[in-house]
Amino acid sequence: MRLVVMADTHVPKRARDLPPELWAAVDAADVVVHAGDWVDVPLLDALEARSRRLIAVYGNNDGPELRRRLPEVARADLDGLRLAVVHETGGRDGRERRCATLFPDTDVLVFGHSHIPWDTTAPGGLRLLNPGSPTDRRRQPQCTYLTAAVAGGRLADVRLHPVSRGNAAGAAAPS
């Protein structure tokens, strides 16, 4: 099972659309995960239309329509892998311990909010992943998203993909 993981797309505030290479990854994926801060309802509609399966949550910048359609926390079983998705996890200090306590029956927790790629494992085995942002790099060197594979209840081949500057789909300059 092929996954594509994104967060903090902020369309159209930070970009007119997702980068073409991310749309290509969406089209190839079995599951698309979005960890919130969509900003724009049409992007949700487009991802629902193009994804085989979408697992998504709302973020702090998402208005009433997105909050009506999306949960604050999403959970899914992907071939035996227990996945949870949330937008915010709090500050970086103590994140692994805090999330392991909040998500005890989870193998992988995907989160967003910071726009900072993150891949760590908490004591007890909870894997925490943040794909960064494909449209708003903030203080990061590049915009990013993740891909991964799931087989037999295990996450494998986790890759952080930088978005090439020319493919930033009209991304605004960092603020």
Secondary structure, 3 states (H helix, E strand, C coil): CEEEEECCCCCCCCCCCCCHHHHHHHHHCCEEEECCCCCCHHHHHHHHHHCCCEEECCCCCCCHHHHHHCCCEEEEEECCEEEEEECCCCCCCCHHHHHHHHCCCCCEEECCCCCCCEEEECCCCCEEEECCCCCCCCCCCCCEEEEEEEECCEEEEEEEEECCHHHCCCCCCCC
